[in-house]
Amino acid sequence: MSARAENVIPLRATRGPLLSMRELAAELGFSERWVRYRVQEGMPKRRWGNQYRFRLTEVEAWLEERYAQT
């Protein structure tokens, strides 16, 4: 392995894993239906084929920004 390859930090390690809708719902303590409603409201997501994937840090920041006022 070259010295250059050893210095590469995997993207996953710097930003956290991508979660499925089921995993995100379990992590947040809500139902998958609740997550689907938040997706319609603009919750940050990534499309992976025909499925959505979520980065927990982005979702938490979005929820904090959106619901901190209430």
mmCIF file as Biopython writes it, N, C-alpha, C and O atoms, coordinates in Angstrom:
data_model
#
loop_
_atom_site.group_PDB
_atom_site.id
_atom_site.type_symbol
_atom_site.label_atom_id
_atom_site.label_alt_id
_atom_site.label_comp_id
_atom_site.label_asym_id
_atom_site.label_entity_id
_atom_site.label_seq_id
_atom_site.pdbx_PDB_ins_code
_atom_site.Cartn_x
_atom_site.Cartn_y
_atom_site.Cartn_z
_atom_site.occupancy
_atom_site.B_iso_or_equiv
_atom_site.auth_seq_id
_atom_site.auth_asym_id
_atom_site.pdbx_PDB_model_num
ATOM 1   N N  . MET A ? 1  ? 0.857   -1.182 0.000  1.0 0.0 1  A 1 
ATOM 2   C CA . MET A ? 1  ? 0.000   0.000  0.000  1.0 0.0 1  A 1 
ATOM 3   C C  . MET A ? 1  ? 0.893   1.232  0.000  1.0 0.0 1  A 1 
ATOM 4   O O  . MET A ? 1  ? 1.851   1.310  0.769  1.0 0.0 1  A 1 
ATOM 5   N N  . SER A ? 2  ? 0.591   2.163  -0.832 1.0 0.0 2  A 1 
ATOM 6   C CA . SER A ? 2  ? 1.410   3.368  -0.929 1.0 0.0 2  A 1 
ATOM 7   C C  . SER A ? 2  ? 1.139   4.300  0.251  1.0 0.0 2  A 1 
ATOM 8   O O  . SER A ? 2  ? 0.115   4.189  0.924  1.0 0.0 2  A 1 
ATOM 9   N N  . ALA A ? 3  ? 2.067   5.212  0.485  1.0 0.0 3  A 1 
ATOM 10  C CA . ALA A ? 3  ? 1.907   6.179  1.579  1.0 0.0 3  A 1 
ATOM 11  C C  . ALA A ? 3  ? 0.684   7.052  1.354  1.0 0.0 3  A 1 
ATOM 12  O O  . ALA A ? 3  ? -0.001  7.434  2.302  1.0 0.0 3  A 1 
ATOM 13  N N  . ARG A ? 4  ? 0.416   7.362  0.095  1.0 0.0 4  A 1 
ATOM 14  C CA . ARG A ? 4  ? -0.740  8.193  -0.215 1.0 0.0 4  A 1 
ATOM 15  C C  . ARG A ? 4  ? -2.049  7.503  0.166  1.0 0.0 4  A 1 
ATOM 16  O O  . ARG A ? 4  ? -2.939  8.141  0.728  1.0 0.0 4  A 1 
ATOM 17  N N  . ALA A ? 5  ? -2.174  6.242  -0.123 1.0 0.0 5  A 1 
ATOM 18  C CA . ALA A ? 5  ? -3.391  5.489  0.197  1.0 0.0 5  A 1 
ATOM 19  C C  . ALA A ? 5  ? -3.586  5.359  1.705  1.0 0.0 5  A 1 
ATOM 20  O O  . ALA A ? 5  ? -4.720  5.296  2.180  1.0 0.0 5  A 1 
ATOM 21  N N  . GLU A ? 6  ? -2.500  5.318  2.449  1.0 0.0 6  A 1 
ATOM 22  C CA . GLU A ? 6  ? -2.613  5.184  3.902  1.0 0.0 6  A 1 
ATOM 23  C C  . GLU A ? 6  ? -3.166  6.446  4.554  1.0 0.0 6  A 1 
ATOM 24  O O  . GLU A ? 6  ? -3.735  6.379  5.644  1.0 0.0 6  A 1 
ATOM 25  N N  . ASN A ? 7  ? -3.008  7.584  3.906  1.0 0.0 7  A 1 
ATOM 26  C CA . ASN A ? 7  ? -3.459  8.853  4.466  1.0 0.0 7  A 1 
ATOM 27  C C  . ASN A ? 7  ? -4.911  9.178  4.133  1.0 0.0 7  A 1 
ATOM 28  O O  . ASN A ? 7  ? -5.435  10.192 4.595  1.0 0.0 7  A 1 
ATOM 29  N N  . VAL A ? 8  ? -5.553  8.359  3.360  1.0 0.0 8  A 1 
ATOM 30  C CA . VAL A ? 8  ? -6.936  8.617  2.965  1.0 0.0 8  A 1 
ATOM 31  C C  . VAL A ? 8  ? -7.861  8.202  4.091  1.0 0.0 8  A 1 
ATOM 32  O O  . VAL A ? 8  ? -7.794  7.077  4.585  1.0 0.0 8  A 1 
ATOM 33  N N  . ILE A ? 9  ? -8.720  9.115  4.488  1.0 0.0 9  A 1 
ATOM 34  C CA . ILE A ? 9  ? -9.720  8.825  5.521  1.0 0.0 9  A 1 
ATOM 35  C C  . ILE A ? 9  ? -11.016 8.470  4.808  1.0 0.0 9  A 1 
ATOM 36  O O  . ILE A ? 9  ? -11.508 9.256  3.997  1.0 0.0 9  A 1 
ATOM 37  N N  . PRO A ? 10 ? -11.576 7.302  5.096  1.0 0.0 10 A 1 
ATOM 38  C CA . PRO A ? 10 ? -12.827 6.927  4.428  1.0 0.0 10 A 1 
ATOM 39  C C  . PRO A ? 10 ? -13.928 7.944  4.698  1.0 0.0 10 A 1 
ATOM 40  O O  . PRO A ? 10 ? -14.064 8.430  5.821  1.0 0.0 10 A 1 
ATOM 41  N N  . LEU A ? 11 ? -14.709 8.266  3.679  1.0 0.0 11 A 1 
ATOM 42  C CA . LEU A ? 11 ? -15.801 9.225  3.815  1.0 0.0 11 A 1 
ATOM 43  C C  . LEU A ? 11 ? -16.761 8.804  4.914  1.0 0.0 11 A 1 
ATOM 44  O O  . LEU A ? 11 ? -17.239 9.645  5.674  1.0 0.0 11 A 1 
ATOM 45  N N  . ARG A ? 12 ? -17.043 7.528  5.005  1.0 0.0 12 A 1 
ATOM 46  C CA . ARG A ? 12 ? -17.957 7.009  6.014  1.0 0.0 12 A 1 
ATOM 47  C C  . ARG A ? 12 ? -17.480 7.357  7.425  1.0 0.0 12 A 1 
ATOM 48  O O  . ARG A ? 12 ? -18.294 7.664  8.296  1.0 0.0 12 A 1 
ATOM 49  N N  . ALA A ? 13 ? -16.173 7.311  7.651  1.0 0.0 13 A 1 
ATOM 50  C CA . ALA A ? 13 ? -15.636 7.584  8.991  1.0 0.0 13 A 1 
ATOM 51  C C  . ALA A ? 13 ? -15.780 9.051  9.381  1.0 0.0 13 A 1 
ATOM 52  O O  . ALA A ? 13 ? -15.854 9.367  10.568 1.0 0.0 13 A 1 
ATOM 53  N N  . THR A ? 14 ? -15.821 9.944  8.409  1.0 0.0 14 A 1 
ATOM 54  C CA . THR A ? 14 ? -15.868 11.361 8.728  1.0 0.0 14 A 1 
ATOM 55  C C  . THR A ? 14 ? -17.291 11.880 8.884  1.0 0.0 14 A 1 
ATOM 56  O O  . THR A ? 14 ? -17.502 12.891 9.555  1.0 0.0 14 A 1 
ATOM 57  N N  . ARG A ? 15 ? -18.244 11.231 8.298  1.0 0.0 15 A 1 
ATOM 58  C CA . ARG A ? 15 ? -19.601 11.767 8.308  1.0 0.0 15 A 1 
ATOM 59  C C  . ARG A ? 15 ? -20.637 10.827 8.914  1.0 0.0 15 A 1 
ATOM 60  O O  . ARG A ? 15 ? -21.799 11.210 9.056  1.0 0.0 15 A 1 
ATOM 61  N N  . GLY A ? 16 ? -20.262 9.659  9.259  1.0 0.0 16 A 1 
ATOM 62  C CA . GLY A ? 16 ? -21.192 8.708  9.827  1.0 0.0 16 A 1 
ATOM 63  C C  . GLY A ? 16 ? -21.848 7.860  8.758  1.0 0.0 16 A 1 
ATOM 64  O O  . GLY A ? 16 ? -21.829 8.209  7.577  1.0 0.0 16 A 1 
ATOM 65  N N  . PRO A ? 17 ? -22.423 6.757  9.167  1.0 0.0 17 A 1 
ATOM 66  C CA . PRO A ? 17 ? -23.022 5.826  8.204  1.0 0.0 17 A 1 
ATOM 67  C C  . PRO A ? 17 ? -24.336 6.358  7.638  1.0 0.0 17 A 1 
ATOM 68  O O  . PRO A ? 17 ? -24.984 7.223  8.229  1.0 0.0 17 A 1 
ATOM 69  N N  . LEU A ? 18 ? -24.704 5.831  6.503  1.0 0.0 18 A 1 
ATOM 70  C CA . LEU A ? 18 ? -26.011 6.123  5.922  1.0 0.0 18 A 1 
ATOM 71  C C  . LEU A ? 18 ? -26.986 5.079  6.442  1.0 0.0 18 A 1 
ATOM 72  O O  . LEU A ? 18 ? -26.722 3.878  6.378  1.0 0.0 18 A 1 
ATOM 73  N N  . LEU A ? 19 ? -28.107 5.546  6.953  1.0 0.0 19 A 1 
ATOM 74  C CA . LEU A ? 19 ? -29.102 4.659  7.546  1.0 0.0 19 A 1 
ATOM 75  C C  . LEU A ? 19 ? -30.292 4.484  6.615  1.0 0.0 19 A 1 
ATOM 76  O O  . LEU A ? 19 ? -30.640 5.385  5.852  1.0 0.0 19 A 1 
ATOM 77  N N  . SER A ? 20 ? -30.908 3.318  6.690  1.0 0.0 20 A 1 
ATOM 78  C CA . SER A ? 20 ? -32.155 3.090  5.965  1.0 0.0 20 A 1 
ATOM 79  C C  . SER A ? 20 ? -33.281 3.794  6.713  1.0 0.0 20 A 1 
ATOM 80  O O  . SER A ? 20 ? -33.084 4.289  7.823  1.0 0.0 20 A 1 
ATOM 81  N N  . MET A ? 21 ? -34.450 3.835  6.105  1.0 0.0 21 A 1 
ATOM 82  C CA . MET A ? 21 ? -35.594 4.470  6.760  1.0 0.0 21 A 1 
ATOM 83  C C  . MET A ? 21 ? -35.931 3.749  8.068  1.0 0.0 21 A 1 
ATOM 84  O O  . MET A ? 21 ? -36.247 4.390  9.070  1.0 0.0 21 A 1 
ATOM 85  N N  . ARG A ? 22 ? -35.865 2.438  8.053  1.0 0.0 22 A 1 
ATOM 86  C CA . ARG A ? 22 ? -36.164 1.648  9.257  1.0 0.0 22 A 1 
ATOM 87  C C  . ARG A ? 22 ? -35.145 1.924  10.357 1.0 0.0 22 A 1 
ATOM 88  O O  . ARG A ? 22 ? -35.509 2.087  11.522 1.0 0.0 22 A 1 
ATOM 89  N N  . GLU A ? 23 ? -33.872 1.975  9.984  1.0 0.0 23 A 1 
ATOM 90  C CA . GLU A ? 23 ? -32.820 2.235  10.964 1.0 0.0 23 A 1 
ATOM 91  C C  . GLU A ? 23 ? -32.937 3.641  11.537 1.0 0.0 23 A 1 
ATOM 92  O O  . GLU A ? 23 ? -32.753 3.839  12.738 1.0 0.0 23 A 1 
ATOM 93  N N  . LEU A ? 24 ? -33.241 4.621  10.685 1.0 0.0 24 A 1 
ATOM 94  C CA . LEU A ? 24 ? -33.410 5.992  11.152 1.0 0.0 24 A 1 
ATOM 95  C C  . LEU A ? 24 ? -34.586 6.096  12.116 1.0 0.0 24 A 1 
ATOM 96  O O  . LEU A ? 24 ? -34.482 6.731  13.166 1.0 0.0 24 A 1 
ATOM 97  N N  . ALA A ? 25 ? -35.694 5.478  11.760 1.0 0.0 25 A 1 
ATOM 98  C CA . ALA A ? 25 ? -36.877 5.504  12.630 1.0 0.0 25 A 1 
ATOM 99  C C  . ALA A ? 25 ? -36.551 4.912  13.999 1.0 0.0 25 A 1 
ATOM 100 O O  . ALA A ? 25 ? -36.946 5.467  15.024 1.0 0.0 25 A 1 
ATOM 101 N N  . ALA A ? 26 ? -35.837 3.795  14.023 1.0 0.0 26 A 1 
ATOM 102 C CA . ALA A ? 26 ? -35.474 3.160  15.285 1.0 0.0 26 A 1 
ATOM 103 C C  . ALA A ? 26 ? -34.524 4.051  16.088 1.0 0.0 26 A 1 
ATOM 104 O O  . ALA A ? 26 ? -34.657 4.166  17.306 1.0 0.0 26 A 1 
ATOM 105 N N  . GLU A ? 27 ? -33.577 4.672  15.409 1.0 0.0 27 A 1 
ATOM 106 C CA . GLU A ? 27 ? -32.604 5.544  16.072 1.0 0.0 27 A 1 
ATOM 107 C C  . GLU A ? 27 ? -33.287 6.758  16.705 1.0 0.0 27 A 1 
ATOM 108 O O  . GLU A ? 27 ? -32.917 7.181  17.800 1.0 0.0 27 A 1 
ATOM 109 N N  . LEU A ? 28 ? -34.279 7.314  16.017 1.0 0.0 28 A 1 
ATOM 110 C CA . LEU A ? 28 ? -34.970 8.505  16.513 1.0 0.0 28 A 1 
ATOM 111 C C  . LEU A ? 28 ? -36.122 8.173  17.452 1.0 0.0 28 A 1 
ATOM 112 O O  . LEU A ? 28 ? -36.593 9.041  18.187 1.0 0.0 28 A 1 
ATOM 113 N N  . GLY A ? 29 ? -36.576 6.926  17.433 1.0 0.0 29 A 1 
ATOM 114 C CA . GLY A ? 29 ? -37.684 6.526  18.292 1.0 0.0 29 A 1 
ATOM 115 C C  . GLY A ? 29 ? -39.046 6.861  17.714 1.0 0.0 29 A 1 
ATOM 116 O O  . GLY A ? 29 ? -40.010 7.044  18.456 1.0 0.0 29 A 1 
ATOM 117 N N  . PHE A ? 30 ? -39.132 6.942  16.392 1.0 0.0 30 A 1 
ATOM 118 C CA . PHE A ? 30 ? -40.389 7.209  15.704 1.0 0.0 30 A 1 
ATOM 119 C C  . PHE A ? 30 ? -40.703 6.072  14.747 1.0 0.0 30 A 1 
ATOM 120 O O  . PHE A ? 30 ? -39.889 5.170  14.549 1.0 0.0 30 A 1 
ATOM 121 N N  . SER A ? 31 ? -41.885 6.122  14.157 1.0 0.0 31 A 1 
ATOM 122 C CA . SER A ? 31 ? -42.269 5.102  13.189 1.0 0.0 31 A 1 
ATOM 123 C C  . SER A ? 31 ? -41.728 5.446  11.801 1.0 0.0 31 A 1 
ATOM 124 O O  . SER A ? 31 ? -41.334 6.582  11.539 1.0 0.0 31 A 1 
ATOM 125 N N  . GLU A ? 32 ? -41.717 4.455  10.924 1.0 0.0 32 A 1 
ATOM 126 C CA . GLU A ? 32 ? -41.310 4.696  9.540  1.0 0.0 32 A 1 
ATOM 127 C C  . GLU A ? 32 ? -42.291 5.657  8.870  1.0 0.0 32 A 1 
ATOM 128 O O  . GLU A ? 32 ? -41.895 6.446  8.013  1.0 0.0 32 A 1 
ATOM 129 N N  . ARG A ? 33 ? -43.539 5.598  9.244  1.0 0.0 33 A 1 
ATOM 130 C CA . ARG A ? 33 ? -44.534 6.520  8.699  1.0 0.0 33 A 1 
ATOM 131 C C  . ARG A ? 33 ? -44.183 7.967  9.039  1.0 0.0 33 A 1 
ATOM 132 O O  . ARG A ? 33 ? -44.296 8.853  8.192  1.0 0.0 33 A 1 
ATOM 133 N N  . TRP A ? 34 ? -43.761 8.200  10.271 1.0 0.0 34 A 1 
ATOM 134 C CA . TRP A ? 34 ? -43.352 9.534  10.693 1.0 0.0 34 A 1 
ATOM 135 C C  . TRP A ? 34 ? -42.177 10.011 9.847  1.0 0.0 34 A 1 
ATOM 136 O O  . TRP A ? 34 ? -42.142 11.168 9.429  1.0 0.0 34 A 1 
ATOM 137 N N  . VAL A ? 35 ? -41.217 9.127  9.593  1.0 0.0 35 A 1 
ATOM 138 C CA . VAL A ? 35 ? -40.056 9.480  8.764  1.0 0.0 35 A 1 
ATOM 139 C C  . VAL A ? 35 ? -40.516 9.836  7.352  1.0 0.0 35 A 1 
ATOM 140 O O  . VAL A ? 35 ? -40.037 10.814 6.779  1.0 0.0 35 A 1 
ATOM 141 N N  . ARG A ? 36 ? -41.442 9.051  6.781  1.0 0.0 36 A 1 
ATOM 142 C CA . ARG A ? 36 ? -41.941 9.354  5.433  1.0 0.0 36 A 1 
ATOM 143 C C  . ARG A ? 36 ? -42.581 10.736 5.374  1.0 0.0 36 A 1 
ATOM 144 O O  . ARG A ? 36 ? -42.391 11.456 4.394  1.0 0.0 36 A 1 
ATOM 145 N N  . TYR A ? 37 ? -43.326 11.116 6.388  1.0 0.0 37 A 1 
ATOM 146 C CA . TYR A ? 37 ? -43.929 12.455 6.429  1.0 0.0 37 A 1 
ATOM 147 C C  . TYR A ? 37 ? -42.847 13.534 6.478  1.0 0.0 37 A 1 
ATOM 148 O O  . TYR A ? 37 ? -42.969 14.561 5.812  1.0 0.0 37 A 1 
ATOM 149 N N  . ARG A ? 38 ? -41.781 13.306 7.270  1.0 0.0 38 A 1 
ATOM 150 C CA . ARG A ? 38 ? -40.704 14.295 7.342  1.0 0.0 38 A 1 
ATOM 151 C C  . ARG A ? 38 ? -39.958 14.384 6.005  1.0 0.0 38 A 1 
ATOM 152 O O  . ARG A ? 38 ? -39.500 15.464 5.631  1.0 0.0 38 A 1 
ATOM 153 N N  . VAL A ? 39 ? -39.832 13.273 5.286  1.0 0.0 39 A 1 
ATOM 154 C CA . VAL A ? 39 ? -39.205 13.302 3.960  1.0 0.0 39 A 1 
ATOM 155 C C  . VAL A ? 39 ? -40.012 14.204 3.037  1.0 0.0 39 A 1 
ATOM 156 O O  . VAL A ? 39 ? -39.435 14.969 2.265  1.0 0.0 39 A 1 
ATOM 157 N N  . GLN A ? 40 ? -41.334 14.125 3.104  1.0 0.0 40 A 1 
ATOM 158 C CA . GLN A ? 40 ? -42.190 14.983 2.283  1.0 0.0 40 A 1 
ATOM 159 C C  . GLN A ? 40 ? -42.023 16.452 2.653  1.0 0.0 40 A 1 
ATOM 160 O O  . GLN A ? 40 ? -42.236 17.332 1.819  1.0 0.0 40 A 1 
ATOM 161 N N  . GLU A ? 41 ? -41.644 16.718 3.899  1.0 0.0 41 A 1 
ATOM 162 C CA . GLU A ? 41 ? -41.433 18.092 4.367  1.0 0.0 41 A 1 
ATOM 163 C C  . GLU A ? 41 ? -40.034 18.607 4.052  1.0 0.0 41 A 1 
ATOM 164 O O  . GLU A ? 41 ? -39.730 19.769 4.322  1.0 0.0 41 A 1 
ATOM 165 N N  . GLY A ? 42 ? -39.175 17.755 3.481  1.0 0.0 42 A 1 
ATOM 166 C CA . GLY A ? 42 ? -37.857 18.206 3.070  1.0 0.0 42 A 1 
ATOM 167 C C  . GLY A ? 42 ? -36.697 17.725 3.923  1.0 0.0 42 A 1 
ATOM 168 O O  . GLY A ? 42 ? -35.603 18.283 3.842  1.0 0.0 42 A 1 
ATOM 169 N N  . MET A ? 43 ? -36.912 16.704 4.737  1.0 0.0 43 A 1 
ATOM 170 C CA . MET A ? 43 ? -35.817 16.167 5.546  1.0 0.0 43 A 1 
ATOM 171 C C  . MET A ? 43 ? -34.671 15.719 4.632  1.0 0.0 43 A 1 
ATOM 172 O O  . MET A ? 43 ? -34.923 15.110 3.593  1.0 0.0 43 A 1 
ATOM 173 N N  . PRO A ? 44 ? -33.402 16.013 5.006  1.0 0.0 44 A 1 
ATOM 174 C CA . PRO A ? 44 ? -32.267 15.651 4.155  1.0 0.0 44 A 1 
ATOM 175 C C  . PRO A ? 44 ? -32.181 14.140 3.950  1.0 0.0 44 A 1 
ATOM 176 O O  . PRO A ? 44 ? -32.311 13.358 4.892  1.0 0.0 44 A 1 
ATOM 177 N N  . LYS A ? 45 ? -31.961 13.756 2.705  1.0 0.0 45 A 1 
ATOM 178 C CA . LYS A ? 45 ? -31.903 12.338 2.356  1.0 0.0 45 A 1 
ATOM 179 C C  . LYS A ? 45 ? -31.032 12.170 1.123  1.0 0.0 45 A 1 
ATOM 180 O O  . LYS A ? 45 ? -30.700 13.137 0.438  1.0 0.0 45 A 1 
ATOM 181 N N  . ARG A ? 46 ? -30.678 10.953 0.863  1.0 0.0 46 A 1 
ATOM 182 C CA . ARG A ? 46 ? -29.962 10.594 -0.358 1.0 0.0 46 A 1 
ATOM 183 C C  . ARG A ? 46 ? -30.722 9.445  -1.000 1.0 0.0 46 A 1 
ATOM 184 O O  . ARG A ? 46 ? -31.250 8.565  -0.320 1.0 0.0 46 A 1 
ATOM 185 N N  . ARG A ? 47 ? -30.762 9.476  -2.285 1.0 0.0 47 A 1 
ATOM 186 C CA . ARG A ? 47 ? -31.456 8.421  -3.020 1.0 0.0 47 A 1 
ATOM 187 C C  . ARG A ? 47 ? -30.432 7.355  -3.398 1.0 0.0 47 A 1 
ATOM 188 O O  . ARG A ? 47 ? -29.417 7.661  -4.025 1.0 0.0 47 A 1 
ATOM 189 N N  . TRP A ? 48 ? -30.689 6.124  -3.025 1.0 0.0 48 A 1 
ATOM 190 C CA . TRP A ? 48 ? -29.827 5.002  -3.343 1.0 0.0 48 A 1 
ATOM 191 C C  . TRP A ? 48 ? -30.667 3.994  -4.097 1.0 0.0 48 A 1 
ATOM 192 O O  . TRP A ? 48 ? -31.329 3.152  -3.489 1.0 0.0 48 A 1 
ATOM 193 N N  . GLY A ? 49 ? -30.645 4.073  -5.429 1.0 0.0 49 A 1 
ATOM 194 C CA . GLY A ? 49 ? -31.539 3.242  -6.232 1.0 0.0 49 A 1 
ATOM 195 C C  . GLY A ? 49 ? -32.958 3.731  -6.022 1.0 0.0 49 A 1 
ATOM 196 O O  . GLY A ? 49 ? -33.264 4.897  -6.275 1.0 0.0 49 A 1 
ATOM 197 N N  . ASN A ? 50 ? -33.816 2.852  -5.565 1.0 0.0 50 A 1 
ATOM 198 C CA . ASN A ? 50 ? -35.198 3.246  -5.296 1.0 0.0 50 A 1 
ATOM 199 C C  . ASN A ? 50 ? -35.467 3.409  -3.800 1.0 0.0 50 A 1 
ATOM 200 O O  . ASN A ? 50 ? -36.621 3.417  -3.371 1.0 0.0 50 A 1 
ATOM 201 N N  . GLN A ? 51 ? -34.410 3.538  -3.015 1.0 0.0 51 A 1 
ATOM 202 C CA . GLN A ? 51 ? -34.550 3.693  -1.571 1.0 0.0 51 A 1 
ATOM 203 C C  . GLN A ? 51 ? -33.882 4.988  -1.113 1.0 0.0 51 A 1 
ATOM 204 O O  . GLN A ? 51 ? -32.991 5.517  -1.777 1.0 0.0 51 A 1 
ATOM 205 N N  . TYR A ? 52 ? -34.332 5.478  0.027  1.0 0.0 52 A 1 
ATOM 206 C CA . TYR A ? 52 ? -33.701 6.646  0.640  1.0 0.0 52 A 1 
ATOM 207 C C  . TYR A ? 52 ? -32.710 6.179  1.691  1.0 0.0 52 A 1 
ATOM 208 O O  . TYR A ? 52 ? -32.912 5.159  2.351  1.0 0.0 52 A 1 
ATOM 209 N N  . ARG A ? 53 ? -31.643 6.936  1.834  1.0 0.0 53 A 1 
ATOM 210 C CA . ARG A ? 53 ? -30.672 6.731  2.899  1.0 0.0 53 A 1 
ATOM 211 C C  . ARG A ? 53 ? -30.495 8.065  3.610  1.0 0.0 53 A 1 
ATOM 212 O O  . ARG A ? 53 ? -30.594 9.129  2.997  1.0 0.0 53 A 1 
ATOM 213 N N  . PHE A ? 54 ? -30.232 7.995  4.906  1.0 0.0 54 A 1 
ATOM 214 C CA . PHE A ? 54 ? -30.174 9.187  5.740  1.0 0.0 54 A 1 
ATOM 215 C C  . PHE A ? 54 ? -28.890 9.203  6.553  1.0 0.0 54 A 1 
ATOM 216 O O  . PHE A ? 54 ? -28.429 8.163  7.023  1.0 0.0 54 A 1 
ATOM 217 N N  . ARG A ? 55 ? -28.323 10.378 6.713  1.0 0.0 55 A 1 
ATOM 218 C CA . ARG A ? 55 ? -27.171 10.560 7.590  1.0 0.0 55 A 1 
ATOM 219 C C  . ARG A ? 55 ? -27.716 11.173 8.880  1.0 0.0 55 A 1 
ATOM 220 O O  . ARG A ? 55 ? -28.280 12.268 8.865  1.0 0.0 55 A 1 
ATOM 221 N N  . LEU A ? 56 ? -27.547 10.469 9.983  1.0 0.0 56 A 1 
ATOM 222 C CA . LEU A ? 56 ? -28.151 10.855 11.253 1.0 0.0 56 A 1 
ATOM 223 C C  . LEU A ? 56 ? -27.777 12.277 11.662 1.0 0.0 56 A 1 
ATOM 224 O O  . LEU A ? 56 ? -28.627 13.013 12.162 1.0 0.0 56 A 1 
ATOM 225 N N  . THR A ? 57 ? -26.538 12.674 11.462 1.0 0.0 57 A 1 
ATOM 226 C CA . THR A ? 57 ? -26.118 14.024 11.866 1.0 0.0 57 A 1 
ATOM 227 C C  . THR A ? 57 ? -26.871 15.098 11.081 1.0 0.0 57 A 1 
ATOM 228 O O  . THR A ? 57 ? -27.247 16.125 11.647 1.0 0.0 57 A 1 
ATOM 229 N N  . GLU A ? 58 ? -27.095 14.876 9.792  1.0 0.0 58 A 1 
ATOM 230 C CA . GLU A ? 58 ? -27.835 15.836 8.975  1.0 0.0 58 A 1 
ATOM 231 C C  . GLU A ? 58 ? -29.296 15.901 9.392  1.0 0.0 58 A 1 
ATOM 232 O O  . GLU A ? 58 ? -29.878 16.983 9.464  1.0 0.0 58 A 1 
ATOM 233 N N  . VAL A ? 59 ? -29.885 14.749 9.663  1.0 0.0 59 A 1 
ATOM 234 C CA . VAL A ? 59 ? -31.293 14.703 10.068 1.0 0.0 59 A 1 
ATOM 235 C C  . VAL A ? 59 ? -31.477 15.380 11.424 1.0 0.0 59 A 1 
ATOM 236 O O  . VAL A ? 59 ? -32.425 16.142 11.615 1.0 0.0 59 A 1 
ATOM 237 N N  . GLU A ? 60 ? -30.579 15.106 12.361 1.0 0.0 60 A 1 
ATOM 238 C CA . GLU A ? 60 ? -30.682 15.734 13.679 1.0 0.0 60 A 1 
ATOM 239 C C  . GLU A ? 60 ? -30.556 17.255 13.584 1.0 0.0 60 A 1 
ATOM 240 O O  . GLU A ? 60 ? -31.285 17.982 14.260 1.0 0.0 60 A 1 
ATOM 241 N N  . ALA A ? 61 ? -29.642 17.733 12.756 1.0 0.0 61 A 1 
ATOM 242 C CA . ALA A ? 61 ? -29.485 19.180 12.572 1.0 0.0 61 A 1 
ATOM 243 C C  . ALA A ? 61 ? -30.741 19.781 11.952 1.0 0.0 61 A 1 
ATOM 244 O O  . ALA A ? 61 ? -31.182 20.855 12.363 1.0 0.0 61 A 1 
ATOM 245 N N  . TRP A ? 62 ? -31.321 19.096 10.967 1.0 0.0 62 A 1 
ATOM 246 C CA . TRP A ? 62 ? -32.548 19.569 10.313 1.0 0.0 62 A 1 
ATOM 247 C C  . TRP A ? 62 ? -33.700 19.607 11.317 1.0 0.0 62 A 1 
ATOM 248 O O  . TRP A ? 62 ? -34.454 20.580 11.353 1.0 0.0 62 A 1 
ATOM 249 N N  . LEU A ? 63 ? -33.840 18.575 12.119 1.0 0.0 63 A 1 
ATOM 250 C CA . LEU A ? 63 ? -34.918 18.540 13.117 1.0 0.0 63 A 1 
ATOM 251 C C  . LEU A ? 63 ? -34.736 19.642 14.150 1.0 0.0 63 A 1 
ATOM 252 O O  . LEU A ? 63 ? -35.703 20.295 14.541 1.0 0.0 63 A 1 
ATOM 253 N N  . GLU A ? 64 ? -33.509 19.849 14.590 1.0 0.0 64 A 1 
ATOM 254 C CA . GLU A ? 64 ? -33.227 20.902 15.569 1.0 0.0 64 A 1 
ATOM 255 C C  . GLU A ? 64 ? -33.595 22.268 15.010 1.0 0.0 64 A 1 
ATOM 256 O O  . GLU A ? 64 ? -34.226 23.076 15.692 1.0 0.0 64 A 1 
ATOM 257 N N  . GLU A ? 65 ? -33.203 22.523 13.775 1.0 0.0 65 A 1 
ATOM 258 C CA . GLU A ? 65 ? -33.507 23.804 13.134 1.0 0.0 65 A 1 
ATOM 259 C C  . GLU A ? 65 ? -35.015 23.989 12.951 1.0 0.0 65 A 1 
ATOM 260 O O  . GLU A ? 65 ? -35.547 25.080 13.157 1.0 0.0 65 A 1 
ATOM 261 N N  . ARG A ? 66 ? -35.682 22.926 12.567 1.0 0.0 66 A 1 
ATOM 262 C CA . ARG A ? 66 ? -37.102 23.007 12.244 1.0 0.0 66 A 1 
ATOM 263 C C  . ARG A ? 66 ? -37.992 23.070 13.486 1.0 0.0 66 A 1 
ATOM 264 O O  . ARG A ? 66 ? -38.976 23.809 13.511 1.0 0.0 66 A 1 
ATOM 265 N N  . TYR A ? 67 ? -37.649 22.302 14.502 1.0 0.0 67 A 1 
ATOM 266 C CA . TYR A ? 67 ? -38.546 22.166 15.652 1.0 0.0 67 A 1 
ATOM 267 C C  . TYR A ? 67 ? -38.027 22.823 16.924 1.0 0.0 67 A 1 
ATOM 268 O O  . TYR A ? 67 ? -38.691 22.728 17.957 1.0 0.0 67 A 1 
ATOM 269 N N  . ALA A ? 68 ? -36.894 23.472 16.901 1.0 0.0 68 A 1 
ATOM 270 C CA . ALA A ? 68 ? -36.365 24.114 18.109 1.0 0.0 68 A 1 
ATOM 271 C C  . ALA A ? 68 ? -37.232 25.295 18.538 1.0 0.0 68 A 1 
ATOM 272 O O  . ALA A ? 68 ? -37.229 25.660 19.713 1.0 0.0 68 A 1 
ATOM 273 N N  . GLN A ? 69 ? -37.973 25.898 17.610 1.0 0.0 69 A 1 
ATOM 274 C CA . GLN A ? 69 ? -38.775 27.062 17.930 1.0 0.0 69 A 1 
ATOM 275 C C  . GLN A ? 69 ? -40.046 26.703 18.708 1.0 0.0 69 A 1 
ATOM 276 O O  . GLN A ? 69 ? -40.616 27.554 19.390 1.0 0.0 69 A 1 
ATOM 277 N N  . THR A ? 70 ? -40.484 25.461 18.607 1.0 0.0 70 A 1 
ATOM 278 C CA . THR A ? 70 ? -41.742 25.071 19.279 1.0 0.0 70 A 1 
ATOM 279 C C  . THR A ? 70 ? -41.520 24.481 20.626 1.0 0.0 70 A 1 
ATOM 280 O O  . THR A ? 70 ? -42.478 24.110 21.303 1.0 0.0 70 A 1 
#
